[in-house]
Amino acid sequence: MGPVLLHANRIKVASHDSIPVVAHLTGILMERWFPIETPRLLLREIRAEDEDDVHEYASDPCVSRFDLWGPNTREKTHEVITRWLKIHEEWPRDESHLAVELRSEQKRIGSVSLYVKDRKNASAYIGYVFNRRYWNRGYATEAAGALLDSAFRVLRLHRIWATCDTRNIASARVMEKLGMRREAHFIEDVFQKGEWRDSYLYAILADEWFRLKSGG
């Protein structure tokens, strides 16, 4: 069974065979494809009241160590939340930032993002970040997996990719657990926090995802 998709006050279980091809090769779905509920998490749109939880991890140097951004000041976090809320006023759209809420605590512990980069070729980029207090519990894999599943089953995307600093072993491990393959090792491709870094690029195709989920 796929993740439960909550649409317009009704619950719908994602099924590859039952979802109409309303967004094939466009990356656009006229009906919102979230929130998404998993066994432990709720993936939903960002809200203004999430700012304190966001800043808790966005201001942590350990969380942003291998990223271009951060650690954030309170002003920077507010700026980012404001920009995301502005983006979320648009629909349909190619960029979505979802809060990851731990259902047992009703606390926002991270976020996942989807960027449709190429509608013609139905490809998108994903990203994720989590509060350090909740690392090593499988939440990143659970949330990113739910995002991948919806992107392939509902949006009918063909290819999804992600990158990370080669030193970010934990992030690379999440992508590998999701079944994504390492397609590239870029040498000094990003100037980050005063130094050049290397990057890994991981990707997975829709057919590969469905085979993985079916146990094939």
WOWOQUI-V395888 format. One record per residue. N is the residue number from 1. RES is the residue in one small letter. PSI is psi in whole degrees, 0 to 359 (999 if undefined). D_LAST is the distance of its C-alpha to the last C-alpha in Angstrom with 2 decimals. Layout:
((N	RES	PSI	D_LAST) (N	RES	PSI	D_LAST))
This chain:
((1	m	138	15.01) (2	g	180	15.75) (3	p	156	19.02) (4	v	128	22.22) (5	l	128	24.11) (6	l	111	27.87) (7	h	121	29.68) (8	a	51	33.43) (9	n	23	33.84) (10	r	152	31.08) (11	i	133	27.71) (12	k	126	24.66) (13	v	128	21.07) (14	a	131	18.77) (15	s	126	16.69) (16	h	323	15.12) (17	d	334	16.58) (18	s	344	19.92) (19	i	124	21.03) (20	p	154	23.47) (21	v	72	23.39) (22	v	345	26.47) (23	a	16	25.73) (24	h	126	23.77) (25	l	22	24.82) (26	t	330	27.45) (27	g	13	26.06) (28	i	132	28.57) (29	l	127	28.29) (30	m	328	31.67) (31	e	139	30.79) (32	r	137	30.06) (33	w	14	26.41) (34	f	163	27.39) (35	p	163	28.21) (36	i	131	24.80) (37	e	131	24.72) (38	t	177	22.31) (39	p	325	23.02) (40	r	347	25.62) (41	l	159	26.33) (42	l	121	27.81) (43	l	117	27.33) (44	r	170	30.41) (45	e	149	32.95) (46	i	143	35.40) (47	r	157	38.79) (48	a	325	42.16) (49	e	357	42.38) (50	d	353	39.33) (51	e	317	41.54) (52	d	316	42.59) (53	d	321	39.06) (54	v	313	38.01) (55	h	332	41.06) (56	e	319	40.43) (57	y	332	37.51) (58	a	338	38.52) (59	s	358	41.78) (60	d	116	40.17) (61	p	330	40.41) (62	c	325	37.54) (63	v	319	35.13) (64	s	10	36.17) (65	r	319	36.82) (66	f	20	34.18) (67	d	164	34.55) (68	l	328	37.11) (69	w	169	38.49) (70	g	173	40.28) (71	p	144	41.65) (72	n	145	42.95) (73	t	166	46.43) (74	r	322	46.82) (75	e	319	48.03) (76	k	318	44.97) (77	t	316	42.60) (78	h	319	44.68) (79	e	316	44.55) (80	v	314	40.74) (81	i	317	40.43) (82	t	319	43.04) (83	r	318	41.20) (84	w	318	37.91) (85	l	324	39.83) (86	k	317	41.44) (87	i	321	38.14) (88	h	354	36.92) (89	e	343	39.91) (90	e	142	38.33) (91	w	133	35.87) (92	p	165	33.85) (93	r	163	33.16) (94	d	0	30.77) (95	e	124	31.20) (96	s	134	30.36) (97	h	119	31.06) (98	l	133	29.87) (99	a	143	31.37) (100	v	111	29.13) (101	e	128	31.05) (102	l	113	30.61) (103	r	323	31.10) (104	s	335	32.80) (105	e	350	35.42) (106	q	42	35.46) (107	k	139	35.62) (108	r	115	34.17) (109	i	358	32.50) (110	g	192	31.04) (111	s	155	29.86) (112	v	149	26.99) (113	s	146	27.73) (114	l	127	26.19) (115	y	112	28.09) (116	v	112	27.30) (117	k	335	28.75) (118	d	97	28.29) (119	r	319	28.20) (120	k	318	28.36) (121	n	10	25.18) (122	a	52	23.55) (123	s	150	23.10) (124	a	162	23.97) (125	y	140	24.77) (126	i	157	24.19) (127	g	161	26.33) (128	y	152	26.89) (129	v	143	29.73) (130	f	149	30.49) (131	n	132	33.61) (132	r	332	34.04) (133	r	343	34.91) (134	y	17	31.33) (135	w	161	29.52) (136	n	30	27.28) (137	r	5	26.16) (138	g	7	22.77) (139	y	321	24.32) (140	a	316	23.56) (141	t	319	19.82) (142	e	315	19.94) (143	a	313	22.14) (144	a	325	20.53) (145	g	319	17.08) (146	a	321	18.86) (147	l	314	20.59) (148	l	314	17.55) (149	d	316	16.01) (150	s	321	19.38) (151	a	322	19.93) (152	f	316	16.89) (153	r	321	17.09) (154	v	309	20.87) (155	l	346	22.36) (156	r	37	19.87) (157	l	158	20.09) (158	h	322	18.38) (159	r	136	18.61) (160	i	137	19.57) (161	w	164	21.28) (162	a	159	23.37) (163	t	162	25.90) (164	c	158	27.63) (165	d	136	30.56) (166	t	340	29.50) (167	r	349	31.45) (168	n	76	29.40) (169	i	322	27.06) (170	a	318	26.03) (171	s	318	24.96) (172	a	322	22.97) (173	r	322	21.23) (174	v	313	20.29) (175	m	322	18.68) (176	e	323	16.75) (177	k	330	15.56) (178	l	354	14.36) (179	g	8	12.17) (180	m	145	15.03) (181	r	145	16.21) (182	r	116	19.91) (183	e	340	21.35) (184	a	152	25.00) (185	h	104	27.74) (186	f	134	30.81) (187	i	121	34.14) (188	e	54	36.69) (189	d	346	35.40) (190	v	131	36.53) (191	f	112	39.99) (192	q	117	39.44) (193	k	46	42.21) (194	g	6	44.59) (195	e	157	42.32) (196	w	139	39.77) (197	r	157	36.21) (198	d	155	33.13) (199	s	146	29.88) (200	y	143	26.16) (201	l	126	24.11) (202	y	151	20.44) (203	a	161	18.29) (204	i	145	14.96) (205	l	158	14.30) (206	a	313	13.38) (207	d	322	10.60) (208	e	320	9.12) (209	w	314	9.80) (210	f	323	8.35) (211	r	319	4.80) (212	l	316	5.73) (213	k	333	7.51) (214	s	358	5.50) (215	g	12	3.79) (216	g	999	0.00))
